[in-house]
């Protein structure tokens, strides 16, 4: 076992249980008896869920943070008006994940509209801007200006908040901070889907700081220790093996990578819920008996779908049509002007702190350096 390792993907509880096993067997003589060949890798699906929960704790959970007309909670009244109560109390992963995507889309559309009006005064709408026929270089230049003007960095937000209260714009400060946090999350999700493990690794440092700020200290500690092990403790060959096996792509399609723990959870869903039996058959013995047939059941399901040409009717759902919702949110952005710095605007709204303005002990250039 000295020449082999077992990569063990899981959540925080799995990590703690494995650490307990290592501690209890640390006095054994051989590396095999000490289970040194078992290497824990934090599951990226559970990492995404931790990021979503952290975002919710920062932007939705504080009651004072809901008073602003441009707050996340106010926007949920437009995005999902029937679920605002659940979103404000105990939302699920998918609800917050979709809310982040849709809120960021509406916010960036407003940024593009403002930037288009600056450069082309004749453009009164995004339709006019789309009809202008800009070159790709001009679009890239505009996107860089949008990031510079409407996405917060620690030096920028510190400079804004060092001003006298009557010279500040709390709504603008909170909006550019939320743009940054949403972009950090969406960038991490796209990196996971694309299999860009270097970018995924680089995304961990700012989220570790936000984990700490929202009380998720154990998660922050374990993620930070894992990155330090990956960078300094493990041999370069082992670090590369871990990076190359952190994500999987079962379908083989582009942009379809996922965490190994996501596949485990999917298998648990089919084993313990969908094909677990019902009523008197819903027993542990029945689940164990049926578990080897899970893949066969799924293949039969897909065969029926393809045989009757039920493509995208039973497994996949059609994406929602968000055009009307984005128009309504766009009107809110136009009315409340959160992206336009106005001296004294909403001076008494709640301040959202910049959680990333703190050292981590990790050099940014070292994260994902092998893949950049």
C-alpha positions in Angstrom: 0.0 0.0 0.0 3.0 2.3 0.1 2.7 2.8 -3.7 -1.0 3.3 -3.8 -3.6 5.8 -2.4 -7.3 5.7 -2.1 -9.0 9.1 -2.9 -12.0 9.5 -0.6 -14.5 12.2 -1.6 -17.1 13.4 0.9 -18.5 16.2 3.0 -17.4 17.7 6.3 -18.8 14.8 8.4 -16.9 12.3 6.3 -13.7 14.3 6.9 -14.2 14.3 10.6 -15.0 10.6 10.7 -11.8 9.9 8.7 -9.8 12.1 11.0 -11.1 10.1 13.9 -10.0 6.9 12.4 -6.6 8.2 11.6 -6.2 9.5 15.2 -7.4 6.2 16.8 -4.9 4.1 14.7 -2.0 6.5 14.8 0.0 4.1 17.1 -0.1 1.2 14.6 3.2 0.1 13.2 2.5 0.0 9.4 1.2 2.7 7.1 -1.5 0.4 6.0 -2.8 -0.2 9.6 -2.7 3.6 10.1 -4.8 4.1 7.0 -2.3 6.6 5.6 -3.2 5.5 2.1 -6.6 7.1 2.4 -6.6 10.7 1.2 -9.7 12.8 1.8 -10.8 15.2 -0.9 -13.6 17.7 -0.1 -16.6 17.1 -2.4 -17.2 20.1 -4.7 -21.0 19.6 -4.6 -21.0 20.0 -0.9 -18.6 22.9 -1.3 -21.1 24.6 -3.6 -23.9 24.1 -1.0 -21.6 25.6 1.6 -21.1 28.7 -0.6 -24.8 29.0 -1.2 -25.5 28.9 2.5 -22.8 31.5 3.1 -24.3 33.8 0.5 -27.7 33.4 2.1 -26.3 34.2 5.6 -24.7 37.4 4.3 -27.4 38.8 2.1 -30.7 37.4 3.3 -30.6 36.2 6.9 -29.9 39.6 8.6 -33.3 41.3 9.0 -31.7 44.8 8.7 -30.3 43.8 5.3 -33.8 43.4 3.9 -34.8 47.1 4.3 -33.2 48.4 1.2 -35.4 48.4 -1.9 -32.5 46.9 -3.9 -31.9 44.1 -1.4 -31.8 40.4 -2.4 -35.0 39.8 -0.5 -36.8 42.6 -2.4 -35.7 41.1 -5.7 -37.0 37.7 -4.6 -40.5 39.3 -4.5 -40.2 39.6 -8.2 -38.2 36.4 -9.0 -40.4 34.0 -6.8 -43.2 36.0 -5.2 -44.8 32.8 -3.8 -41.6 31.7 -2.0 -40.4 34.8 -0.2 -41.3 33.3 3.2 -39.4 30.1 2.6 -36.4 32.1 1.0 -36.2 34.2 4.1 -36.3 31.4 6.6 -34.9 28.1 5.4 -34.5 27.8 1.6 -33.0 24.8 -0.2 -29.9 24.8 -2.3 -31.6 24.9 -5.7 -33.8 27.9 -4.7 -30.8 30.0 -3.6 -28.7 28.8 -6.6 -31.3 29.9 -9.1 -31.9 33.2 -7.2 -28.2 34.0 -7.5 -28.1 33.3 -11.2 -31.2 35.3 -12.0 -30.4 38.2 -9.7 -26.9 38.5 -11.2 -28.3 38.3 -14.8 -30.6 41.2 -14.1 -27.9 43.2 -12.4 -25.4 42.8 -15.2 -28.1 43.7 -17.8 -28.5 47.0 -15.9 -24.8 47.5 -15.9 -24.6 46.9 -19.7 -27.4 49.4 -20.2 -25.7 52.1 -18.1 -22.4 51.5 -19.9 -24.0 51.6 -23.3 -25.7 54.9 -22.5 -22.3 56.3 -21.4 -20.6 55.3 -24.7 -23.5 55.7 -27.0 -26.0 58.4 -25.9 -28.4 57.4 -28.6 -28.9 54.0 -27.1 -32.0 54.1 -24.9 -32.4 50.3 -24.4 -30.5 47.1 -24.7 -32.2 46.4 -28.0 -30.7 49.5 -29.4 -27.3 48.5 -28.1 -27.6 45.0 -29.6 -28.5 46.6 -33.0 -25.4 48.8 -32.9 -23.2 46.0 -34.2 -20.1 46.4 -32.0 -17.0 44.5 -32.7 -15.8 41.8 -30.3 -12.9 44.0 -29.1 -15.4 46.8 -28.1 -17.5 44.4 -26.2 -14.5 43.1 -24.3 -13.5 46.6 -23.5 -17.0 47.4 -22.2 -17.0 44.3 -20.1 -13.7 45.2 -18.5 -15.1 48.7 -17.7 -18.2 47.1 -16.1 -16.1 45.0 -13.8 -14.0 48.0 -12.8 -17.0 50.3 -12.2 -19.7 48.0 -10.8 -17.9 45.1 -9.0 -16.4 45.8 -5.6 -12.8 45.2 -4.6 -11.5 45.6 -1.1 -9.5 48.8 -1.8 -12.5 50.4 -3.6 -15.1 49.5 -0.9 -12.7 50.7 1.8 -12.2 54.0 0.1 -16.0 54.4 -0.3 -16.7 53.6 3.3 -14.0 55.9 4.6 -16.0 58.9 3.4 -18.2 61.0 5.7 -21.7 59.5 6.1 -23.3 62.4 4.2 -21.0 61.7 1.3 -21.6 58.0 1.0 -24.1 55.9 -1.0 -24.9 52.8 1.0 -27.1 51.3 -1.7 -24.3 51.5 -4.3 -21.8 50.0 -1.9 -24.0 47.1 -1.1 -24.9 46.5 -4.7 -21.3 46.3 -6.0 -20.4 44.0 -3.1 -23.3 41.7 -4.0 -22.3 41.7 -7.6 -18.8 40.6 -6.6 -20.1 37.8 -4.3 -22.5 36.5 -7.0 -19.8 36.6 -9.6 -17.5 34.6 -7.4 -20.1 32.0 -7.0 -21.1 31.8 -10.7 -17.5 31.8 -11.8 -16.8 28.8 -9.4 -19.9 27.0 -10.8 -18.8 27.5 -14.4 -15.3 26.4 -13.6 -16.7 23.1 -12.1 -18.9 22.5 -15.1 -16.0 23.1 -17.5 -13.5 21.0 -15.5 -11.2 23.9 -14.9 -9.8 22.6 -11.6 -7.2 25.4 -11.4 -9.9 28.0 -11.4 -11.9 26.0 -8.8 -8.8 25.8 -6.6 -8.3 29.6 -6.9 -11.9 30.3 -5.9 -11.4 28.7 -2.5 -9.4 31.5 -0.8 -12.2 34.2 -0.8 -14.9 31.7 0.1 -12.8 30.6 3.1 -12.9 34.2 4.4 -16.7 34.3 3.9 -17.1 30.9 5.7 -15.3 32.4 8.7 -17.3 35.6 8.7 -20.6 33.7 8.7 -19.7 31.2 11.5 -18.7 28.2 9.3 -15.4 27.9 11.0 -14.9 24.2 10.7 -15.6 24.2 7.0 -13.2 27.1 6.5 -10.5 25.3 8.5 -10.8 22.0 6.6 -10.8 23.7 3.2 -7.8 25.8 4.2 -5.9 22.8 5.5 -6.7 20.9 2.3 -5.3 23.6 0.1 -2.2 23.9 2.2 -1.7 20.1 2.0 -2.2 20.2 -1.8 0.4 23.0 -2.1 3.0 22.1 0.5 2.6 18.7 2.2 1.7 16.3 -0.6 4.4 15.3 -3.2 3.9 17.0 -6.6 2.8 13.7 -8.2 0.1 13.1 -5.6 -1.1 16.7 -5.8 -1.5 16.3 -9.6 -3.4 13.0 -9.1 -5.8 14.7 -6.7 -6.4 17.7 -9.0 -6.9 15.4 -12.0 -9.5 13.3 -10.1 -11.3 16.0 -8.2 -14.0 16.2 -10.9 -15.6 13.6 -13.2 -17.6 13.8 -16.4 -19.8 10.6 -16.6 -21.6 11.7 -19.8 -18.5 12.8 -21.7 -20.3 16.0 -22.9 -18.7 19.4 -22.8 -19.4 21.5 -19.7 -20.8 18.4 -17.8 -18.2 17.9 -15.1 -19.4 17.4 -11.5 -18.1 16.5 -8.1 -17.7 12.8 -7.2 -19.9 13.5 -4.2 -22.7 14.6 -6.5 -22.7 11.1 -8.1 -22.8 9.6 -4.6 -25.8 11.7 -3.6 -27.5 10.9 -6.9 -27.0 7.2 -6.3 -28.4 7.7 -2.7 -31.5 9.4 -4.2 -32.2 6.4 -6.4 -31.4 3.9 -3.8 -33.1 5.4 -0.8 -36.0 7.3 -2.3 -37.0 6.6 -5.9 -36.5 2.8 -5.9 -36.7 2.2 -2.1 -40.2 0.7 -2.2 -43.3 2.0 -0.5 -45.5 1.3 2.5 -44.5 -2.1 4.0 -41.8 -2.6 1.4 -39.9 0.5 2.5 -37.4 -1.4 4.6 -33.6 -1.6 4.9 -33.6 -5.2 3.7 -35.6 -4.2 0.6 -33.3 -1.3 -0.1 -30.2 -3.6 0.1 -31.9 -6.2 -2.1 -32.8 -3.7 -4.8 -29.6 -1.6 -4.7 -27.7 -3.7 -7.3 -30.5 -3.2 -9.8 -30.5 0.7 -9.7 -28.6 1.1 -13.0 -30.9 -1.5 -14.7 -34.0 0.4 -13.6 -32.5 3.6 -14.9 -31.7 2.0 -18.2 -35.2 0.7 -18.5 -36.5 4.2 -17.8 -34.4 5.7 -20.5 -35.3 3.0 -23.0 -39.0 3.8 -22.5 -38.2 7.5 -23.0 -36.4 7.0 -26.2 -38.8 4.4 -27.5 -41.7 6.8 -27.2 -39.6 9.8 -28.1 -40.3 11.4 -24.7 -37.1 13.4 -24.9 -36.7 16.0 -22.1 -40.2 15.2 -20.8 -39.6 13.0 -17.8 -36.1 13.4 -16.6 -35.2 17.0 -17.7 -37.4 20.0 -17.3 -37.5 22.9 -19.7 -35.7 26.0 -18.5 -38.0 28.8 -17.3 -38.7 31.7 -19.5 -37.3 34.6 -17.5 -37.8 37.4 -20.1 -40.7 39.0 -18.3 -39.1 38.6 -14.9 -35.9 40.3 -16.1 -37.9 43.2 -17.5 -39.6 43.7 -14.2 -36.3 43.5 -12.3 -34.8 45.9 -14.9 -37.5 48.4 -14.0 -36.6 48.1 -10.4 -33.0 48.7 -11.1 -33.9 51.8 -13.2 -36.1 53.1 -10.4 -33.8 52.5 -7.5 -30.5 53.3 -9.4 -28.2 51.0 -7.2 -25.5 51.1 -9.9 -25.4 54.9 -10.0 -23.4 56.5 -7.2 -25.6 59.2 -5.6 -24.3 61.2 -2.7 -26.5 60.6 0.4 -28.6 57.9 -1.3 -30.2 55.6 1.3 -27.6 56.6 3.9 -29.4 54.7 6.7 -29.7 51.3 5.1 -27.7 48.4 6.5 -24.1 48.0 5.6 -22.9 44.6 4.3 -19.3 44.0 5.4 -16.6 43.1 3.0 -15.8 39.6 4.2 -12.8 39.0 2.0 -10.7 41.9 3.3 -8.6 39.6 5.6 -5.4 37.6 5.1 -5.6 33.8 4.6 -2.0 32.8 4.6 -2.3 31.6 1.0 -0.6 33.4 -1.9 -3.1 33.8 -4.7 -0.5 33.0 -7.3 0.0 29.6 -5.8 -3.6 28.5 -6.1 -4.0 26.4 -9.2 -0.6 27.4 -10.4 0.0 24.1 -12.2 -3.0 24.7 -14.4 -2.6 28.4 -15.2 
